[in-house]
Amino acid sequence: MLSHNDLVKKMLENPSVKKEYDALESEFALFAEMIKARRLAGLSQKEIAQRMGTKQAAIARLEASGGKAKHSPSLATLQRYAKAIGCRLDIKFIPNSN
């Protein structure tokens, strides 16, 4: 049985899979940053949910969205999440390196 990392590596050898994966890179980075910031704040999903006035399952969906359009967070949600973990939201436009 392949490990998760080995499976991902193998799947990314397929050019069409790699193209789709790369297209979602910034979204994956966003959710990874959210989880990292929450962990640095020493907070659980349940604690964030309480601070945001929602349920833990909603925070789990938010952090696991990974490009699923029906769960893409709004700017307001991202700002509430940032406030709940004691951060501010900072969005930047970074020029492509073409």
Short mmCIF file of the C-alpha atoms (twelve columns), coordinates in Angstrom:
data_MODEL
# 
_entry.id   MODEL 
# 
loop_
_atom_site.group_PDB 
_atom_site.id 
_atom_site.type_symbol 
_atom_site.label_atom_id 
_atom_site.label_alt_id 
_atom_site.label_comp_id 
_atom_site.label_asym_id 
_atom_site.label_seq_id 
_atom_site.Cartn_x 
_atom_site.Cartn_y 
_atom_site.Cartn_z 
_atom_site.pdbx_PDB_model_num 
ATOM 1  C CA . MET A 1  0.000   0.000  0.000   1 
ATOM 2  C CA . LEU A 2  1.295   3.459  -0.911  1 
ATOM 3  C CA . SER A 3  1.634   6.173  1.700   1 
ATOM 4  C CA . HIS A 4  -0.301  9.384  1.158   1 
ATOM 5  C CA . ASN A 5  2.826   11.236 0.029   1 
ATOM 6  C CA . ASP A 6  3.799   8.457  -2.381  1 
ATOM 7  C CA . LEU A 7  0.290   8.395  -3.825  1 
ATOM 8  C CA . VAL A 8  0.307   12.164 -4.347  1 
ATOM 9  C CA . LYS A 9  3.734   11.971 -5.975  1 
ATOM 10 C CA . LYS A 10 2.544   9.224  -8.314  1 
ATOM 11 C CA . MET A 11 -0.664  11.061 -9.216  1 
ATOM 12 C CA . LEU A 12 1.249   14.272 -9.960  1 
ATOM 13 C CA . GLU A 13 3.174   12.426 -12.660 1 
ATOM 14 C CA . ASN A 14 -0.032  12.645 -14.723 1 
ATOM 15 C CA . PRO A 15 0.129   16.047 -16.536 1 
ATOM 16 C CA . SER A 16 -3.635  16.671 -16.334 1 
ATOM 17 C CA . VAL A 17 -3.683  15.944 -12.582 1 
ATOM 18 C CA . LYS A 18 -0.624  18.163 -12.076 1 
ATOM 19 C CA . LYS A 19 -2.282  21.014 -13.981 1 
ATOM 20 C CA . GLU A 20 -5.419  20.849 -11.802 1 
ATOM 21 C CA . TYR A 21 -3.349  20.492 -8.634  1 
ATOM 22 C CA . ASP A 22 -1.242  23.525 -9.522  1 
ATOM 23 C CA . ALA A 23 -4.385  25.541 -10.286 1 
ATOM 24 C CA . LEU A 24 -5.527  25.005 -6.679  1 
ATOM 25 C CA . GLU A 25 -2.150  25.751 -5.110  1 
ATOM 26 C CA . SER A 26 -3.127  29.154 -3.703  1 
ATOM 27 C CA . GLU A 27 -6.318  27.752 -2.165  1 
ATOM 28 C CA . PHE A 28 -4.426  24.899 -0.525  1 
ATOM 29 C CA . ALA A 29 -1.912  27.440 0.774   1 
ATOM 30 C CA . LEU A 30 -4.732  29.514 2.294   1 
ATOM 31 C CA . PHE A 31 -6.174  26.589 4.225   1 
ATOM 32 C CA . ALA A 32 -2.722  25.451 5.348   1 
ATOM 33 C CA . GLU A 33 -2.058  28.978 6.648   1 
ATOM 34 C CA . MET A 34 -5.359  28.985 8.538   1 
ATOM 35 C CA . ILE A 35 -4.534  25.717 10.286  1 
ATOM 36 C CA . LYS A 36 -0.978  26.851 11.014  1 
ATOM 37 C CA . ALA A 37 -2.186  30.142 12.524  1 
ATOM 38 C CA . ARG A 38 -4.798  28.366 14.658  1 
ATOM 39 C CA . ARG A 39 -2.218  25.922 15.975  1 
ATOM 40 C CA . LEU A 40 0.263   28.728 16.712  1 
ATOM 41 C CA . ALA A 41 -2.515  30.426 18.681  1 
ATOM 42 C CA . GLY A 42 -2.893  27.181 20.642  1 
ATOM 43 C CA . LEU A 43 -6.590  26.912 19.870  1 
ATOM 44 C CA . SER A 44 -8.776  23.982 18.910  1 
ATOM 45 C CA . GLN A 45 -11.429 24.039 16.221  1 
ATOM 46 C CA . LYS A 46 -14.029 23.947 18.993  1 
ATOM 47 C CA . GLU A 47 -12.536 27.033 20.652  1 
ATOM 48 C CA . ILE A 48 -12.492 28.911 17.335  1 
ATOM 49 C CA . ALA A 49 -16.093 27.898 16.718  1 
ATOM 50 C CA . GLN A 50 -17.137 29.242 20.117  1 
ATOM 51 C CA . ARG A 51 -15.387 32.534 19.421  1 
ATOM 52 C CA . MET A 52 -17.047 32.786 15.988  1 
ATOM 53 C CA . GLY A 53 -20.483 31.763 17.257  1 
ATOM 54 C CA . THR A 54 -20.645 28.611 15.150  1 
ATOM 55 C CA . LYS A 55 -20.071 24.866 15.513  1 
ATOM 56 C CA . GLN A 56 -16.821 22.914 15.421  1 
ATOM 57 C CA . ALA A 57 -18.009 21.061 12.298  1 
ATOM 58 C CA . ALA A 58 -18.243 24.384 10.441  1 
ATOM 59 C CA . ILE A 59 -14.626 25.171 11.322  1 
ATOM 60 C CA . ALA A 60 -13.550 21.694 10.225  1 
ATOM 61 C CA . ARG A 61 -15.287 22.223 6.859   1 
ATOM 62 C CA . LEU A 62 -13.746 25.688 6.560   1 
ATOM 63 C CA . GLU A 63 -10.215 24.414 7.192   1 
ATOM 64 C CA . ALA A 64 -10.689 21.426 4.876   1 
ATOM 65 C CA . SER A 65 -12.353 23.267 2.002   1 
ATOM 66 C CA . GLY A 66 -9.377  22.731 -0.273  1 
ATOM 67 C CA . GLY A 67 -10.924 24.284 -3.364  1 
ATOM 68 C CA . LYS A 68 -14.462 23.013 -2.987  1 
ATOM 69 C CA . ALA A 69 -16.515 25.884 -4.371  1 
ATOM 70 C CA . LYS A 70 -19.522 25.219 -2.160  1 
ATOM 71 C CA . HIS A 71 -17.366 25.771 0.929   1 
ATOM 72 C CA . SER A 72 -15.131 28.584 -0.299  1 
ATOM 73 C CA . PRO A 73 -15.043 31.089 2.548   1 
ATOM 74 C CA . SER A 74 -16.145 34.664 2.097   1 
ATOM 75 C CA . LEU A 75 -13.885 37.563 2.985   1 
ATOM 76 C CA . ALA A 76 -16.102 38.247 6.003   1 
ATOM 77 C CA . THR A 77 -15.679 34.654 7.215   1 
ATOM 78 C CA . LEU A 78 -11.911 34.845 6.822   1 
ATOM 79 C CA . GLN A 79 -11.888 38.101 8.798   1 
ATOM 80 C CA . ARG A 80 -13.982 36.551 11.587  1 
ATOM 81 C CA . TYR A 81 -11.661 33.528 11.669  1 
ATOM 82 C CA . ALA A 82 -8.613  35.803 11.869  1 
ATOM 83 C CA . LYS A 83 -10.145 37.788 14.718  1 
ATOM 84 C CA . ALA A 84 -11.033 34.564 16.561  1 
ATOM 85 C CA . ILE A 85 -7.400  33.416 16.502  1 
ATOM 86 C CA . GLY A 86 -6.064  36.833 17.472  1 
ATOM 87 C CA . CYS A 87 -4.800  37.788 14.022  1 
ATOM 88 C CA . ARG A 88 -5.650  40.233 11.296  1 
ATOM 89 C CA . LEU A 89 -6.279  39.201 7.725   1 
ATOM 90 C CA . ASP A 90 -3.789  40.500 5.163   1 
ATOM 91 C CA . ILE A 91 -4.496  39.802 1.483   1 
ATOM 92 C CA . LYS A 92 -1.830  40.595 -1.097  1 
ATOM 93 C CA . PHE A 93 -1.565  40.590 -4.856  1 
ATOM 94 C CA . ILE A 94 1.756   39.134 -5.928  1 
ATOM 95 C CA . PRO A 95 2.883   39.523 -9.562  1 
ATOM 96 C CA . ASN A 96 3.403   36.338 -11.509 1 
ATOM 97 C CA . SER A 97 7.005   35.510 -12.278 1 
ATOM 98 C CA . ASN A 98 6.451   35.102 -16.039 1 
# 
